[in-house]
Amino acid sequence: MTLLLAIIGGIIWIVRKFGEIEKDLALFKETMDKRFSLLEQRVKYLEERPIYKTPVKPGDGDEHVSEVIEPEISVRNGETKE
């Protein structure tokens, strides 16, 4: 009789734990759906910006370079420039 009550109590405990886990998973899923929705909205916003709509090819922007900046090498007193 004691063994039967222990088995029934264990089954009830397991069912309750699975119920709690199911509630936690549902809450987690709802939270992730909200965050994913916000992420989708941000991506859509960025895709609609004009900067992403212009086609870019390799070498674009090179014509905008007005001068090439070369590093200057300074020589200290007593040293020679090679």
Rosetta constraint file for C-alpha pairs under 8 A:
AtomPair CA 1 CA 5 HARMONIC 6.38 0.50
AtomPair CA 2 CA 6 HARMONIC 6.19 0.50
AtomPair CA 3 CA 7 HARMONIC 6.20 0.50
AtomPair CA 4 CA 8 HARMONIC 6.22 0.50
AtomPair CA 5 CA 9 HARMONIC 5.99 0.50
AtomPair CA 6 CA 10 HARMONIC 6.05 0.50
AtomPair CA 7 CA 11 HARMONIC 6.20 0.50
AtomPair CA 8 CA 12 HARMONIC 6.21 0.50
AtomPair CA 9 CA 13 HARMONIC 6.15 0.50
AtomPair CA 10 CA 14 HARMONIC 6.15 0.50
AtomPair CA 11 CA 15 HARMONIC 6.18 0.50
AtomPair CA 12 CA 16 HARMONIC 6.25 0.50
AtomPair CA 13 CA 17 HARMONIC 6.23 0.50
AtomPair CA 14 CA 18 HARMONIC 6.21 0.50
AtomPair CA 15 CA 19 HARMONIC 6.19 0.50
AtomPair CA 16 CA 20 HARMONIC 6.29 0.50
AtomPair CA 17 CA 21 HARMONIC 6.20 0.50
AtomPair CA 18 CA 22 HARMONIC 6.03 0.50
AtomPair CA 19 CA 23 HARMONIC 6.28 0.50
AtomPair CA 20 CA 24 HARMONIC 6.23 0.50
AtomPair CA 21 CA 25 HARMONIC 6.10 0.50
AtomPair CA 22 CA 26 HARMONIC 6.16 0.50
AtomPair CA 23 CA 27 HARMONIC 6.27 0.50
AtomPair CA 24 CA 28 HARMONIC 6.10 0.50
AtomPair CA 25 CA 29 HARMONIC 6.02 0.50
AtomPair CA 26 CA 30 HARMONIC 6.18 0.50
AtomPair CA 27 CA 31 HARMONIC 6.22 0.50
AtomPair CA 28 CA 32 HARMONIC 6.14 0.50
AtomPair CA 29 CA 33 HARMONIC 6.06 0.50
AtomPair CA 30 CA 34 HARMONIC 6.35 0.50
AtomPair CA 31 CA 35 HARMONIC 6.32 0.50
AtomPair CA 32 CA 36 HARMONIC 5.95 0.50
AtomPair CA 33 CA 37 HARMONIC 6.04 0.50
AtomPair CA 34 CA 38 HARMONIC 6.32 0.50
AtomPair CA 35 CA 39 HARMONIC 6.20 0.50
AtomPair CA 36 CA 40 HARMONIC 6.12 0.50
AtomPair CA 37 CA 41 HARMONIC 6.26 0.50
AtomPair CA 38 CA 42 HARMONIC 6.30 0.50
AtomPair CA 39 CA 43 HARMONIC 6.21 0.50
AtomPair CA 40 CA 44 HARMONIC 6.10 0.50
AtomPair CA 41 CA 45 HARMONIC 6.15 0.50
AtomPair CA 42 CA 46 HARMONIC 6.24 0.50
AtomPair CA 43 CA 47 HARMONIC 6.09 0.50
AtomPair CA 44 CA 48 HARMONIC 6.27 0.50
AtomPair CA 45 CA 49 HARMONIC 6.64 0.50
AtomPair CA 46 CA 52 HARMONIC 7.63 0.50
AtomPair CA 47 CA 52 HARMONIC 6.10 0.50
AtomPair CA 47 CA 53 HARMONIC 7.62 0.50
AtomPair CA 48 CA 52 HARMONIC 7.24 0.50
AtomPair CA 48 CA 53 HARMONIC 7.41 0.50
AtomPair CA 49 CA 53 HARMONIC 7.04 0.50
AtomPair CA 50 CA 54 HARMONIC 6.78 0.50
AtomPair CA 56 CA 60 HARMONIC 6.59 0.50
AtomPair CA 61 CA 65 HARMONIC 7.34 0.50
AtomPair CA 75 CA 79 HARMONIC 6.26 0.50
AtomPair CA 75 CA 80 HARMONIC 6.73 0.50
AtomPair CA 75 CA 81 HARMONIC 6.27 0.50
AtomPair CA 76 CA 80 HARMONIC 7.99 0.50
